Amino acid sequence: MDSNDIPKDMRSMAEAGFEQARKAFEKFLSGAQQAASTLESHGEAARANAKDISTKAMSFAEKNVSASLDHAQKLLQARDLSDIMRIHSEYVQTQMRNLAEQASEMTQAVSRAAMDAAKPKT
């Protein structure tokens, strides 16, 4: 054996250490890729949910503004105070129902978004 040769035991330990390091790196890389994939799929779900919530909000706003304009037009056509009171009462009752339905739909959409965000992606 030459004095510059590496002893067999040291070479075996170095090779074993290198193999462990390689396997650890491969495991780390696999975990990182899986985490990136999970974040990517969560991002897609979050974007879809945000778009759904935004679309609902715009739709509700349009309906509410339209109802307010219709209400104003009916008030302008009222013949007397009792007519104004009746028109306003109908409007308030209808809007209260609509707002309750809209709040329920938004709550469901937000809950769905939160549940989607919390789901583990595989």
C-alpha positions, 0 to 999 in steps of 0.5 A: 500500500502506497502512503498516498493511498486512502485506507479502505475503511476511510474510503468506505465511510466516505462513500457511505457518507456521500450516498447518504448525502445524495439520498438526503438531497434527493428526498429534499428535492422531492419534498420541495417539488411536492411543496411547489406543486401544492402551492401552485394548485392552492394558488389556482384554487384561490384565484378561481375562488377569488374570481367567483367571489368577485363575480358574485359581488359585482352581480349583487351590486348591479342588482342592488343599483338596478333595484334602487333606480327602479325604486326611485322611478316608482317613487317619482310616479307615485300619486300621493303619500300613501302610494309613496309609503306602499312603494317604499315598504315593498322596496325595503321588504324586497331588498331585505330578502335580497340582501339576506340571500346575497349575504348567504351566498357570499358566506357560502362562497367565502367558506368554500374558498377557505375550505379549499385553501385548507385542503391538502392537495395531492 
